[in-house]
Amino acid sequence: MAHFAKLDDNNIVLEVIVINSDTIENLPFPDSEPIGIAFLTEWSNGYTNWKQTSYNSNFRKHYAGVGYSYDVSLEAFIAPKPYPSWLLNTNTCTWEAPVPYPDKDKDYIWDEETLNWIQE
């Protein structure tokens, strides 16, 4: 199976479509992508903004989810930003709090008002 994200004009994921591997001639990424896009463009009556995504996150950093964005320069799908203060780690394409998580053996929640972790 191959997975393709349908993107809006701002490269936000609208949905993820699964197509049969035979449709992409059982080719691996990136050779499979143009074949899948051609198929989906015809299938969707001309919609052309598709990007292949990896269910196992083997390429493009993360599996695309509805609401994720696709960053062209990073070649990555990025989850929605959880808090305004969090920063994007451009190596992992994940959001990180401005303060490190305090203790992995305890449960904390992020408090945006104080910009700190609060133990639950």
C-alpha positions in Angstrom: 0.0 0.0 0.0 1.1 3.6 -0.7 -0.1 6.6 1.2 -0.6 10.1 -0.3 -1.5 13.3 1.5 -3.9 15.7 -0.2 -2.7 19.2 0.5 -4.5 22.5 0.3 -3.0 25.7 -1.2 -1.1 26.3 2.0 0.3 22.7 2.1 -1.9 21.7 5.0 -3.0 18.0 4.9 -6.7 17.7 4.1 -6.8 13.9 4.0 -4.6 10.8 3.5 -5.5 8.4 0.7 -4.3 4.8 0.5 -3.7 3.3 -2.9 -2.8 -0.2 -3.9 0.9 -0.9 -4.5 0.1 -2.2 -8.0 -1.1 1.3 -8.9 2.4 2.6 -8.3 3.9 -0.4 -10.1 5.3 -1.6 -6.8 8.0 1.0 -7.0 9.7 2.4 -3.9 9.7 6.1 -3.0 10.7 8.5 -4.7 10.0 6.6 -8.0 6.5 5.8 -6.9 5.4 9.4 -6.2 4.9 10.8 -9.7 3.0 7.6 -10.7 0.8 7.9 -7.6 0.2 11.6 -8.2 -0.8 11.0 -11.8 -3.3 8.3 -10.7 -4.7 10.5 -7.9 -5.0 13.5 -10.2 -7.1 11.5 -12.6 -9.1 9.9 -9.7 -9.9 13.2 -8.1 -10.9 14.9 -11.4 -7.8 17.1 -11.7 -6.7 17.8 -8.1 -2.9 17.9 -8.3 -1.5 18.9 -4.9 -0.5 15.5 -3.5 2.6 14.3 -1.6 3.5 10.7 -0.8 3.9 10.0 2.9 5.4 7.0 4.7 3.3 5.0 7.2 6.6 4.0 8.9 8.1 7.5 8.6 10.8 6.2 6.3 10.8 9.5 4.4 9.5 13.0 5.0 10.2 12.6 8.8 6.6 11.8 9.9 3.5 10.1 8.6 1.1 12.9 7.4 -2.0 13.4 9.4 -5.0 15.7 8.8 -4.0 19.2 9.9 -0.3 18.5 9.5 1.7 20.9 7.2 4.1 19.9 4.5 7.3 22.0 4.6 8.8 22.1 1.1 12.3 23.3 2.3 12.6 20.6 5.0 10.9 17.9 2.8 8.8 17.0 5.9 5.4 16.6 7.3 5.1 18.6 10.6 2.4 18.2 13.2 0.4 21.3 14.2 2.2 23.5 16.7 0.9 22.6 20.2 1.7 25.9 21.9 2.7 29.3 20.7 6.0 29.3 22.7 7.2 25.9 21.3 10.0 25.9 18.7 10.5 23.6 15.7 13.5 21.4 15.8 14.4 21.4 12.1 16.5 18.2 12.4 13.6 16.1 13.8 10.8 18.3 12.5 9.1 18.0 15.9 8.0 20.8 18.3 10.0 21.3 21.5 9.1 23.3 24.6 11.4 26.2 25.4 12.1 24.4 28.7 13.3 20.8 28.8 11.0 18.2 30.2 12.0 17.9 33.9 11.9 14.3 35.0 11.0 11.3 32.7 9.8 9.3 35.8 7.0 11.8 36.6 4.1 13.2 34.6 4.0 16.9 33.7 1.8 19.1 31.6 2.9 22.2 29.8 1.6 25.6 31.2 1.8 28.2 28.5 1.0 31.0 30.9 4.2 30.4 33.0 6.2 28.8 30.1 7.0 25.9 32.3 6.1 22.3 33.1 3.7 21.6 36.0 3.7 18.2 37.7 0.4 16.4 37.5 
